[in-house]
Amino acid sequence: PDGRSYYYNTVTKQSSWEKPDDLKSLSEVVHTLSLKKRVNKYLIQNFCRNVHGKSLL
């Protein structure tokens, strides 16, 4: 009860202070998708500016 977060696997019934590798991988995927979304939005905005003279987003 020192207020620290921990991870608990409901299948194996094991807890750990360290983030499991599966969750690390998921975090990396989410981060990568977020970056791709921002890059795509930027590219679309610039394309619209170049074609139409204004951003459509």
C-alpha distance matrix in Angstrom:
0.0 3.8 5.4 7.5 9.7 10.9 14.1 15.0 18.7 19.9 23.1 22.1 18.8 17.3 14.1 14.3 12.9 16.6 18.4 20.9 24.6 25.6 23.3 24.5 28.0 27.4 26.2 29.3 31.5 30.2 30.7 34.2 35.2 34.2 36.3 39.2 39.1 39.3 42.1 44.0 43.8 45.1 47.9 49.0 49.1 51.2 53.5 54.0 54.8 57.3 59.0 58.9 58.5 55.3 51.8 51.5 47.7
3.8 0.0 3.8 5.7 9.0 11.0 14.7 16.4 20.2 21.9 25.0 23.9 21.0 18.9 15.4 14.6 12.3 15.7 17.7 20.7 24.1 25.5 23.0 23.7 27.3 27.0 25.3 28.2 30.7 29.4 29.4 33.0 34.3 33.0 34.8 37.9 38.0 37.9 40.5 42.7 42.5 43.5 46.4 47.6 47.6 49.5 52.0 52.6 53.2 55.6 57.5 57.5 56.8 53.7 50.4 50.3 46.5
5.4 3.8 0.0 3.8 6.6 9.5 13.0 15.1 18.9 20.6 23.9 23.2 20.5 18.6 15.0 14.2 11.9 14.8 16.1 19.3 22.6 23.6 20.8 21.6 25.1 24.4 22.6 25.6 28.0 26.4 26.5 30.1 31.2 29.8 31.7 34.8 34.7 34.6 37.4 39.5 39.1 40.2 43.1 44.3 44.2 46.3 48.7 49.2 49.8 52.3 54.1 54.0 53.4 50.2 46.8 46.7 42.9
7.5 5.7 3.8 0.0 3.8 6.6 10.3 12.9 16.6 18.8 21.9 21.0 18.7 16.3 12.6 11.1 8.4 11.1 12.6 15.8 19.0 20.3 17.6 18.2 21.8 21.5 19.6 22.5 25.1 23.8 23.8 27.3 28.7 27.5 29.3 32.4 32.6 32.6 35.1 37.3 37.3 38.3 41.1 42.4 42.5 44.4 46.7 47.5 48.2 50.5 52.4 52.5 52.0 49.0 45.5 45.5 41.7
9.7 9.0 6.6 3.8 0.0 3.8 7.0 9.9 13.5 15.7 18.8 18.3 16.3 14.2 10.5 9.3 7.1 9.4 9.9 12.9 16.2 17.1 14.2 15.2 18.7 18.1 16.5 19.7 21.9 20.7 21.1 24.6 25.7 24.8 26.8 29.7 29.8 30.1 32.7 34.7 34.8 36.1 38.7 39.9 40.2 42.3 44.4 45.2 46.1 48.4 50.0 50.2 49.9 46.9 43.4 43.1 39.3
10.9 11.0 9.5 6.6 3.8 0.0 3.8 6.7 10.2 12.8 15.5 14.7 12.8 10.5 6.8 5.8 4.7 7.1 7.8 10.2 13.8 14.7 12.5 13.9 17.2 16.9 16.1 19.1 21.3 20.6 21.4 24.5 25.7 25.3 27.4 30.0 30.4 31.1 33.5 35.3 35.7 37.2 39.5 40.7 41.4 43.4 45.3 46.2 47.4 49.5 51.0 51.4 51.3 48.4 44.8 44.4 40.7
14.1 14.7 13.0 10.3 7.0 3.8 0.0 3.8 6.7 9.6 12.2 11.7 10.3 8.3 5.4 5.2 6.2 7.2 6.5 7.7 11.4 11.7 9.8 11.9 14.9 14.4 14.4 17.5 19.2 18.8 20.1 23.0 24.0 24.1 26.3 28.5 29.0 30.1 32.4 33.9 34.6 36.3 38.4 39.5 40.5 42.5 44.1 45.2 46.6 48.6 49.9 50.4 50.6 47.7 44.1 43.5 39.8
15.0 16.4 15.1 12.9 9.9 6.7 3.8 0.0 3.8 6.2 8.9 8.6 6.8 5.8 4.2 6.5 8.9 10.2 9.6 9.4 13.0 12.7 11.6 14.4 16.7 16.1 16.8 19.9 21.1 20.8 22.7 25.3 25.9 26.4 28.9 30.7 31.1 32.6 34.9 36.1 36.9 38.8 40.7 41.6 42.8 45.0 46.3 47.3 48.9 50.9 52.0 52.5 52.9 50.0 46.3 45.5 41.9
18.7 20.2 18.9 16.6 13.5 10.2 6.7 3.8 0.0 3.8 5.5 5.6 5.3 5.4 6.2 8.5 11.6 11.9 10.8 9.2 12.2 11.2 11.1 14.2 15.9 15.3 16.8 19.7 20.4 20.6 22.9 25.0 25.5 26.5 29.0 30.4 30.9 32.8 34.9 35.8 36.9 39.0 40.6 41.4 42.9 45.1 46.2 47.2 49.1 50.9 51.8 52.5 53.1 50.4 46.6 45.6 42.1
19.9 21.9 20.6 18.8 15.7 12.8 9.6 6.2 3.8 0.0 3.8 5.8 5.0 7.3 8.8 11.8 14.9 15.6 14.4 12.8 15.5 14.0 13.9 17.4 18.6 17.6 19.3 22.3 22.6 22.5 25.2 27.3 27.3 28.3 31.1 32.3 32.5 34.6 36.8 37.4 38.4 40.7 42.3 42.8 44.4 46.8 47.7 48.5 50.5 52.5 53.2 53.7 54.5 51.6 47.9 46.6 43.1
23.1 25.0 23.9 21.9 18.8 15.5 12.2 8.9 5.5 3.8 0.0 3.8 5.6 8.1 10.7 13.4 16.8 16.9 15.7 13.3 15.4 13.7 14.6 18.0 18.6 18.0 20.3 22.9 22.9 23.4 26.2 27.8 27.9 29.4 32.0 32.9 33.4 35.7 37.7 38.1 39.4 41.8 43.1 43.6 45.5 47.7 48.4 49.4 51.6 53.3 53.9 54.6 55.6 52.9 49.2 47.8 44.5
22.1 23.9 23.2 21.0 18.3 14.7 11.7 8.6 5.6 5.8 3.8 0.0 3.8 5.4 8.7 11.4 15.1 15.3 14.9 12.5 14.7 14.0 15.2 18.0 19.1 19.1 21.2 23.6 24.1 24.9 27.3 29.0 29.5 31.0 33.3 34.4 35.2 37.3 39.1 39.9 41.3 43.4 44.7 45.6 47.4 49.4 50.3 51.5 53.5 55.1 55.9 56.8 57.6 54.9 51.2 50.1 46.7
18.8 21.0 20.5 18.7 16.3 12.8 10.3 6.8 5.3 5.0 5.6 3.8 0.0 3.8 6.8 10.3 13.8 15.0 15.0 13.5 16.4 15.9 16.3 19.2 20.8 20.5 22.1 24.9 25.6 26.0 28.2 30.3 30.8 31.8 34.3 35.7 36.3 38.1 40.2 41.1 42.2 44.3 45.9 46.7 48.2 50.4 51.5 52.5 54.4 56.2 57.1 57.7 58.4 55.6 51.9 50.8 47.3
17.3 18.9 18.6 16.3 14.2 10.5 8.3 5.8 5.4 7.3 8.1 5.4 3.8 0.0 3.8 6.8 10.5 11.7 12.3 11.0 14.2 14.5 14.8 17.2 19.2 19.5 20.6 23.2 24.5 25.0 26.7 28.9 29.9 30.8 33.0 34.6 35.4 37.1 39.0 40.2 41.4 43.2 44.9 46.0 47.4 49.4 50.6 51.8 53.5 55.3 56.4 57.1 57.6 54.9 51.2 50.4 46.8
14.1 15.4 15.0 12.6 10.5 6.8 5.4 4.2 6.2 8.8 10.7 8.7 6.8 3.8 0.0 3.8 7.1 8.9 10.0 9.9 13.5 14.2 13.6 15.7 18.3 18.5 19.0 21.7 23.4 23.5 25.0 27.5 28.6 29.1 31.2 33.2 33.9 35.2 37.3 38.8 39.7 41.4 43.3 44.5 45.6 47.6 49.1 50.2 51.7 53.6 54.9 55.5 55.8 53.0 49.3 48.7 45.1
14.3 14.6 14.2 11.1 9.3 5.8 5.2 6.5 8.5 11.8 13.4 11.4 10.3 6.8 3.8 0.0 3.8 5.4 7.3 8.0 11.5 13.1 12.4 13.6 16.6 17.3 17.3 19.7 21.9 22.2 23.1 25.6 27.2 27.5 29.3 31.5 32.5 33.5 35.5 37.2 38.2 39.6 41.5 43.0 44.1 45.8 47.5 48.8 50.1 51.8 53.4 54.1 54.2 51.5 47.9 47.5 43.9
12.9 12.3 11.9 8.4 7.1 4.7 6.2 8.9 11.6 14.9 16.8 15.1 13.8 10.5 7.1 3.8 0.0 3.8 6.7 9.0 12.3 14.3 12.8 13.3 16.8 17.5 16.7 19.0 21.6 21.6 22.0 24.8 26.6 26.5 28.1 30.6 31.6 32.2 34.2 36.2 37.1 38.2 40.3 41.9 42.7 44.4 46.3 47.6 48.6 50.4 52.2 52.9 52.7 50.0 46.5 46.3 42.7
16.6 15.7 14.8 11.1 9.4 7.1 7.2 10.2 11.9 15.6 16.9 15.3 15.0 11.7 8.9 5.4 3.8 0.0 3.8 6.2 9.0 11.5 10.3 10.0 13.5 14.7 14.0 15.9 18.7 19.1 19.3 21.8 23.9 24.1 25.3 27.8 29.1 29.8 31.5 33.6 34.7 35.7 37.6 39.4 40.3 41.8 43.6 45.1 46.2 47.9 49.6 50.5 50.4 47.8 44.4 44.3 40.8
18.4 17.7 16.1 12.6 9.9 7.8 6.5 9.6 10.8 14.4 15.7 14.9 15.0 12.3 10.0 7.3 6.7 3.8 0.0 3.8 6.5 8.3 6.6 6.6 10.1 11.0 10.4 12.6 15.1 15.5 16.0 18.5 20.3 20.7 22.2 24.5 25.7 26.6 28.3 30.2 31.4 32.6 34.4 36.0 37.2 38.7 40.4 41.9 43.1 44.8 46.4 47.2 47.3 44.7 41.2 41.0 37.5
20.9 20.7 19.3 15.8 12.9 10.2 7.7 9.4 9.2 12.8 13.3 12.5 13.5 11.0 9.9 8.0 9.0 6.2 3.8 0.0 3.8 5.4 5.4 6.4 8.8 10.1 10.8 12.6 14.5 15.6 16.7 18.6 20.3 21.3 22.9 24.7 26.1 27.5 29.0 30.5 32.0 33.4 34.9 36.5 38.0 39.5 40.9 42.4 44.0 45.4 46.8 47.9 48.2 45.8 42.2 41.8 38.4
24.6 24.1 22.6 19.0 16.2 13.8 11.4 13.0 12.2 15.5 15.4 14.7 16.4 14.2 13.5 11.5 12.3 9.0 6.5 3.8 0.0 3.8 5.4 4.9 6.2 8.6 9.8 10.6 12.4 14.3 15.2 16.5 18.4 19.9 21.1 22.6 24.4 25.9 27.0 28.5 30.4 31.7 32.9 34.6 36.3 37.6 38.8 40.6 42.2 43.4 44.8 46.1 46.5 44.3 40.8 40.5 37.2
25.6 25.5 23.6 20.3 17.1 14.7 11.7 12.7 11.2 14.0 13.7 14.0 15.9 14.5 14.2 13.1 14.3 11.5 8.3 5.4 3.8 0.0 3.8 5.4 5.2 6.3 8.7 10.0 10.7 12.5 14.4 15.5 16.7 18.5 20.2 21.2 22.7 24.7 25.9 27.0 28.9 30.6 31.6 33.0 34.9 36.5 37.4 39.1 40.9 42.2 43.3 44.5 45.2 42.9 39.3 38.6 35.4
23.3 23.0 20.8 17.6 14.2 12.5 9.8 11.6 11.1 13.9 14.6 15.2 16.3 14.8 13.6 12.4 12.8 10.3 6.6 5.4 5.4 3.8 0.0 3.8 5.3 4.9 6.1 8.6 9.8 10.5 12.2 14.1 15.3 16.4 18.4 19.9 21.0 22.7 24.3 25.6 27.0 28.7 30.2 31.5 33.1 34.8 36.0 37.4 39.1 40.7 41.9 42.8 43.3 40.8 37.2 36.6 33.2
24.5 23.7 21.6 18.2 15.2 13.9 11.9 14.4 14.2 17.4 18.0 18.0 19.2 17.2 15.7 13.6 13.3 10.0 6.6 6.4 4.9 5.4 3.8 0.0 3.8 5.4 5.1 6.3 8.7 10.0 10.6 12.4 14.4 15.4 16.6 18.5 20.1 21.3 22.7 24.4 26.0 27.2 28.7 30.4 31.8 33.3 34.6 36.3 37.8 39.1 40.6 41.8 42.1 39.7 36.2 36.0 32.7
28.0 27.3 25.1 21.8 18.7 17.2 14.9 16.7 15.9 18.6 18.6 19.1 20.8 19.2 18.3 16.6 16.8 13.5 10.1 8.8 6.2 5.2 5.3 3.8 0.0 3.8 5.4 5.1 6.3 8.7 9.9 10.6 12.4 14.3 15.4 16.6 18.4 20.2 21.1 22.5 24.5 25.9 26.9 28.5 30.4 31.7 32.8 34.6 36.3 37.4 38.7 40.1 40.6 38.5 35.0 34.6 31.5
27.4 27.0 24.4 21.5 18.1 16.9 14.4 16.1 15.3 17.6 18.0 19.1 20.5 19.5 18.5 17.3 17.5 14.7 11.0 10.1 8.6 6.3 4.9 5.4 3.8 0.0 3.8 5.4 5.1 6.2 8.6 9.9 10.6 12.3 14.3 15.3 16.5 18.5 20.0 21.0 22.7 24.5 25.7 26.9 28.7 30.5 31.4 32.9 34.8 36.2 37.2 38.3 39.0 36.6 33.0 32.4 29.1
26.2 25.3 22.6 19.6 16.5 16.1 14.4 16.8 16.8 19.3 20.3 21.2 22.1 20.6 19.0 17.3 16.7 14.0 10.4 10.8 9.8 8.7 6.1 5.1 5.4 3.8 0.0 3.8 5.4 5.2 6.1 8.6 10.0 10.5 12.4 14.3 15.4 16.7 18.4 20.0 21.3 22.7 24.4 25.8 27.2 28.9 30.3 31.7 33.2 34.8 36.2 37.1 37.4 35.0 31.4 31.1 27.7
29.3 28.2 25.6 22.5 19.7 19.1 17.5 19.9 19.7 22.3 22.9 23.6 24.9 23.2 21.7 19.7 19.0 15.9 12.6 12.6 10.6 10.0 8.6 6.3 5.1 5.4 3.8 0.0 3.8 5.5 5.0 6.1 8.6 9.8 10.6 12.3 14.2 15.5 16.5 18.2 20.0 21.2 22.4 24.2 25.8 27.1 28.4 30.2 31.7 32.9 34.4 35.7 36.0 33.8 30.4 30.3 27.2
31.5 30.7 28.0 25.1 21.9 21.3 19.2 21.1 20.4 22.6 22.9 24.1 25.6 24.5 23.4 21.9 21.6 18.7 15.1 14.5 12.4 10.7 9.8 8.7 6.3 5.1 5.4 3.8 0.0 3.8 5.4 5.1 6.1 8.5 9.9 10.5 12.2 14.3 15.3 16.3 18.4 20.0 20.9 22.3 24.3 25.8 26.7 28.4 30.2 31.5 32.6 33.9 34.5 32.4 28.9 28.4 25.4
30.2 29.4 26.4 23.8 20.7 20.6 18.8 20.8 20.6 22.5 23.4 24.9 26.0 25.0 23.5 22.2 21.6 19.1 15.5 15.6 14.3 12.5 10.5 10.0 8.7 6.2 5.2 5.5 3.8 0.0 3.8 5.5 5.2 6.1 8.7 9.9 10.5 12.4 14.3 15.3 16.6 18.5 20.0 21.1 22.6 24.5 25.7 27.0 28.7 30.3 31.5 32.4 32.9 30.4 26.8 26.3 23.0
30.7 29.4 26.5 23.8 21.1 21.4 20.1 22.7 22.9 25.2 26.2 27.3 28.2 26.7 25.0 23.1 22.0 19.3 16.0 16.7 15.2 14.4 12.2 10.6 9.9 8.6 6.1 5.0 5.4 3.8 0.0 3.8 5.5 5.1 6.3 8.7 9.9 10.8 12.4 14.3 15.5 16.7 18.5 20.1 21.3 22.8 24.4 25.9 27.3 28.8 30.3 31.4 31.5 29.2 25.7 25.7 22.4
34.2 33.0 30.1 27.3 24.6 24.5 23.0 25.3 25.0 27.3 27.8 29.0 30.3 28.9 27.5 25.6 24.8 21.8 18.5 18.6 16.5 15.5 14.1 12.4 10.6 9.9 8.6 6.1 5.1 5.5 3.8 0.0 3.8 5.4 5.1 6.2 8.6 10.0 10.6 12.2 14.3 15.4 16.4 18.3 20.0 21.2 22.3 24.3 25.8 26.9 28.4 29.8 30.1 28.1 24.8 24.8 21.9
35.2 34.3 31.2 28.7 25.7 25.7 24.0 25.9 25.5 27.3 27.9 29.5 30.8 29.9 28.6 27.2 26.6 23.9 20.3 20.3 18.4 16.7 15.3 14.4 12.4 10.6 10.0 8.6 6.1 5.2 5.5 3.8 0.0 3.8 5.4 5.0 6.1 8.7 9.8 10.4 12.3 14.2 15.2 16.3 18.3 20.0 20.8 22.4 24.3 25.6 26.6 27.8 28.5 26.3 22.8 22.3 19.4
34.2 33.0 29.8 27.5 24.8 25.3 24.1 26.4 26.5 28.3 29.4 31.0 31.8 30.8 29.1 27.5 26.5 24.1 20.7 21.3 19.9 18.5 16.4 15.4 14.3 12.3 10.5 9.8 8.5 6.1 5.1 5.4 3.8 0.0 3.8 5.5 5.1 6.4 8.7 9.9 10.7 12.5 14.4 15.5 16.7 18.6 20.0 21.2 22.8 24.5 25.8 26.6 26.9 24.5 20.9 20.7 17.4
36.3 34.8 31.7 29.3 26.8 27.4 26.3 28.9 29.0 31.1 32.0 33.3 34.3 33.0 31.2 29.3 28.1 25.3 22.2 22.9 21.1 20.2 18.4 16.6 15.4 14.3 12.4 10.6 9.9 8.7 6.3 5.1 5.4 3.8 0.0 3.8 5.4 5.2 6.2 8.6 9.9 10.6 12.3 14.2 15.4 16.7 18.3 20.0 21.2 22.6 24.3 25.4 25.5 23.4 20.1 20.4 17.5
39.2 37.9 34.8 32.4 29.7 30.0 28.5 30.7 30.4 32.3 32.9 34.4 35.7 34.6 33.2 31.5 30.6 27.8 24.5 24.7 22.6 21.2 19.9 18.5 16.6 15.3 14.3 12.3 10.5 9.9 8.7 6.2 5.0 5.5 3.8 0.0 3.8 5.5 5.1 6.0 8.5 9.8 10.4 12.1 14.1 15.3 16.2 18.1 19.8 20.9 22.2 23.6 24.2 22.3 19.0 19.0 16.5
39.1 38.0 34.7 32.6 29.8 30.4 29.0 31.1 30.9 32.5 33.4 35.2 36.3 35.4 33.9 32.5 31.6 29.1 25.7 26.1 24.4 22.7 21.0 20.1 18.4 16.5 15.4 14.2 12.2 10.5 9.9 8.6 6.1 5.1 5.4 3.8 0.0 3.8 5.5 5.2 6.2 8.6 9.9 10.5 12.3 14.3 15.3 16.4 18.3 20.0 21.0 21.8 22.5 20.2 16.7 16.3 13.4
39.3 37.9 34.6 32.6 30.1 31.1 30.1 32.6 32.8 34.6 35.7 37.3 38.1 37.1 35.2 33.5 32.2 29.8 26.6 27.5 25.9 24.7 22.7 21.3 20.2 18.5 16.7 15.5 14.3 12.4 10.8 10.0 8.7 6.4 5.2 5.5 3.8 0.0 3.8 5.5 5.1 6.2 8.7 9.9 10.6 12.4 14.2 15.4 16.6 18.4 20.0 20.7 20.8 18.4 15.0 15.4 12.4
42.1 40.5 37.4 35.1 32.7 33.5 32.4 34.9 34.9 36.8 37.7 39.1 40.2 39.0 37.3 35.5 34.2 31.5 28.3 29.0 27.0 25.9 24.3 22.7 21.1 20.0 18.4 16.5 15.3 14.3 12.4 10.6 9.8 8.7 6.2 5.1 5.5 3.8 0.0 3.8 5.4 5.1 6.2 8.6 9.9 10.7 12.2 14.2 15.4 16.5 18.3 19.6 19.7 18.0 15.0 15.7 13.5
44.0 42.7 39.5 37.3 34.7 35.3 33.9 36.1 35.8 37.4 38.1 39.9 41.1 40.2 38.8 37.2 36.2 33.6 30.2 30.5 28.5 27.0 25.6 24.4 22.5 21.0 20.0 18.2 16.3 15.3 14.3 12.2 10.4 9.9 8.6 6.0 5.2 5.5 3.8 0.0 3.8 5.4 5.1 6.1 8.5 9.9 10.4 12.2 14.1 15.3 16.3 17.6 18.4 16.7 13.5 13.6 11.7
43.8 42.5 39.1 37.3 34.8 35.7 34.6 36.9 36.9 38.4 39.4 41.3 42.2 41.4 39.7 38.2 37.1 34.7 31.4 32.0 30.4 28.9 27.0 26.0 24.5 22.7 21.3 20.0 18.4 16.6 15.5 14.3 12.3 10.7 9.9 8.5 6.2 5.1 5.4 3.8 0.0 3.8 5.5 5.1 6.1 8.6 9.8 10.5 12.2 14.2 15.3 15.9 16.3 14.0 10.6 10.6 8.2
45.1 43.5 40.2 38.3 36.1 37.2 36.3 38.8 39.0 40.7 41.8 43.4 44.3 43.2 41.4 39.6 38.2 35.7 32.6 33.4 31.7 30.6 28.7 27.2 25.9 24.5 22.7 21.2 20.0 18.5 16.7 15.4 14.2 12.5 10.6 9.8 8.6 6.2 5.1 5.4 3.8 0.0 3.8 5.5 5.2 6.2 8.6 10.0 10.6 12.3 14.3 15.2 14.9 13.0 10.1 11.5 9.7
47.9 46.4 43.1 41.1 38.7 39.5 38.4 40.7 40.6 42.3 43.1 44.7 45.9 44.9 43.3 41.5 40.3 37.6 34.4 34.9 32.9 31.6 30.2 28.7 26.9 25.7 24.4 22.4 20.9 20.0 18.5 16.4 15.2 14.4 12.3 10.4 9.9 8.7 6.2 5.1 5.5 3.8 0.0 3.8 5.5 5.2 6.1 8.6 9.9 10.5 12.2 13.9 14.2 13.1 10.7 11.9 11.1
49.0 47.6 44.3 42.4 39.9 40.7 39.5 41.6 41.4 42.8 43.6 45.6 46.7 46.0 44.5 43.0 41.9 39.4 36.0 36.5 34.6 33.0 31.5 30.4 28.5 26.9 25.8 24.2 22.3 21.1 20.1 18.3 16.3 15.5 14.2 12.1 10.5 9.9 8.6 6.1 5.1 5.5 3.8 0.0 3.8 5.5 5.0 6.1 8.5 9.8 10.4 11.6 12.6 11.1 8.4 8.6 8.2
49.1 47.6 44.2 42.5 40.2 41.4 40.5 42.8 42.9 44.4 45.5 47.4 48.2 47.4 45.6 44.1 42.7 40.3 37.2 38.0 36.3 34.9 33.1 31.8 30.4 28.7 27.2 25.8 24.3 22.6 21.3 20.0 18.3 16.7 15.4 14.1 12.3 10.6 9.9 8.5 6.1 5.2 5.5 3.8 0.0 3.8 5.5 5.2 6.2 8.6 10.0 10.2 10.3 8.2 5.3 6.8 6.5
51.2 49.5 46.3 44.4 42.3 43.4 42.5 45.0 45.1 46.8 47.7 49.4 50.4 49.4 47.6 45.8 44.4 41.8 38.7 39.5 37.6 36.5 34.8 33.3 31.7 30.5 28.9 27.1 25.8 24.5 22.8 21.2 20.0 18.6 16.7 15.3 14.3 12.4 10.7 9.9 8.6 6.2 5.2 5.5 3.8 0.0 3.8 5.4 5.0 6.1 8.6 9.8 9.3 8.6 7.2 9.6 10.1
53.5 52.0 48.7 46.7 44.4 45.3 44.1 46.3 46.2 47.7 48.4 50.3 51.5 50.6 49.1 47.5 46.3 43.6 40.4 40.9 38.8 37.4 36.0 34.6 32.8 31.4 30.3 28.4 26.7 25.7 24.4 22.3 20.8 20.0 18.3 16.2 15.3 14.2 12.2 10.4 9.8 8.6 6.1 5.0 5.5 3.8 0.0 3.8 5.4 5.1 6.1 8.3 9.2 9.2 8.2 9.6 10.9
54.0 52.6 49.2 47.5 45.2 46.2 45.2 47.3 47.2 48.5 49.4 51.5 52.5 51.8 50.2 48.8 47.6 45.1 41.9 42.4 40.6 39.1 37.4 36.3 34.6 32.9 31.7 30.2 28.4 27.0 25.9 24.3 22.4 21.2 20.0 18.1 16.4 15.4 14.2 12.2 10.5 10.0 8.6 6.1 5.2 5.4 3.8 0.0 3.8 5.4 5.1 5.5 6.9 6.2 5.3 6.3 8.5
54.8 53.2 49.8 48.2 46.1 47.4 46.6 48.9 49.1 50.5 51.6 53.5 54.4 53.5 51.7 50.1 48.6 46.2 43.1 44.0 42.2 40.9 39.1 37.8 36.3 34.8 33.2 31.7 30.2 28.7 27.3 25.8 24.3 22.8 21.2 19.8 18.3 16.6 15.4 14.1 12.2 10.6 9.9 8.5 6.2 5.0 5.4 3.8 0.0 3.8 5.6 5.4 4.4 4.3 5.0 7.9 10.0
57.3 55.6 52.3 50.5 48.4 49.5 48.6 50.9 50.9 52.5 53.3 55.1 56.2 55.3 53.6 51.8 50.4 47.9 44.8 45.4 43.4 42.2 40.7 39.1 37.4 36.2 34.8 32.9 31.5 30.3 28.8 26.9 25.6 24.5 22.6 20.9 20.0 18.4 16.5 15.3 14.2 12.3 10.5 9.8 8.6 6.1 5.1 5.4 3.8 0.0 3.8 5.9 5.5 7.5 8.7 11.1 13.4
59.0 57.5 54.1 52.4 50.0 51.0 49.9 52.0 51.8 53.2 53.9 55.9 57.1 56.4 54.9 53.4 52.2 49.6 46.4 46.8 44.8 43.3 41.9 40.6 38.7 37.2 36.2 34.4 32.6 31.5 30.3 28.4 26.6 25.8 24.3 22.2 21.0 20.0 18.3 16.3 15.3 14.3 12.2 10.4 10.0 8.6 6.1 5.1 5.6 3.8 0.0 3.8 5.9 8.0 9.3 10.5 13.4
58.9 57.5 54.0 52.5 50.2 51.4 50.4 52.5 52.5 53.7 54.6 56.8 57.7 57.1 55.5 54.1 52.9 50.5 47.2 47.9 46.1 44.5 42.8 41.8 40.1 38.3 37.1 35.7 33.9 32.4 31.4 29.8 27.8 26.6 25.4 23.6 21.8 20.7 19.6 17.6 15.9 15.2 13.9 11.6 10.2 9.8 8.3 5.5 5.4 5.9 3.8 0.0 3.8 5.4 7.6 8.5 12.0
58.5 56.8 53.4 52.0 49.9 51.3 50.6 52.9 53.1 54.5 55.6 57.6 58.4 57.6 55.8 54.2 52.7 50.4 47.3 48.2 46.5 45.2 43.3 42.1 40.6 39.0 37.4 36.0 34.5 32.9 31.5 30.1 28.5 26.9 25.5 24.2 22.5 20.8 19.7 18.4 16.3 14.9 14.2 12.6 10.3 9.3 9.2 6.9 4.4 5.5 5.9 3.8 0.0 3.8 7.1 9.5 12.5
55.3 53.7 50.2 49.0 46.9 48.4 47.7 50.0 50.4 51.6 52.9 54.9 55.6 54.9 53.0 51.5 50.0 47.8 44.7 45.8 44.3 42.9 40.8 39.7 38.5 36.6 35.0 33.8 32.4 30.4 29.2 28.1 26.3 24.5 23.4 22.3 20.2 18.4 18.0 16.7 14.0 13.0 13.1 11.1 8.2 8.6 9.2 6.2 4.3 7.5 8.0 5.4 3.8 0.0 3.8 6.4 9.1
51.8 50.4 46.8 45.5 43.4 44.8 44.1 46.3 46.6 47.9 49.2 51.2 51.9 51.2 49.3 47.9 46.5 44.4 41.2 42.2 40.8 39.3 37.2 36.2 35.0 33.0 31.4 30.4 28.9 26.8 25.7 24.8 22.8 20.9 20.1 19.0 16.7 15.0 15.0 13.5 10.6 10.1 10.7 8.4 5.3 7.2 8.2 5.3 5.0 8.7 9.3 7.6 7.1 3.8 0.0 3.8 5.5
51.5 50.3 46.7 45.5 43.1 44.4 43.5 45.5 45.6 46.6 47.8 50.1 50.8 50.4 48.7 47.5 46.3 44.3 41.0 41.8 40.5 38.6 36.6 36.0 34.6 32.4 31.1 30.3 28.4 26.3 25.7 24.8 22.3 20.7 20.4 19.0 16.3 15.4 15.7 13.6 10.6 11.5 11.9 8.6 6.8 9.6 9.6 6.3 7.9 11.1 10.5 8.5 9.5 6.4 3.8 0.0 3.8
47.7 46.5 42.9 41.7 39.3 40.7 39.8 41.9 42.1 43.1 44.5 46.7 47.3 46.8 45.1 43.9 42.7 40.8 37.5 38.4 37.2 35.4 33.2 32.7 31.5 29.1 27.7 27.2 25.4 23.0 22.4 21.9 19.4 17.4 17.5 16.5 13.4 12.4 13.5 11.7 8.2 9.7 11.1 8.2 6.5 10.1 10.9 8.5 10.0 13.4 13.4 12.0 12.5 9.1 5.5 3.8 0.0
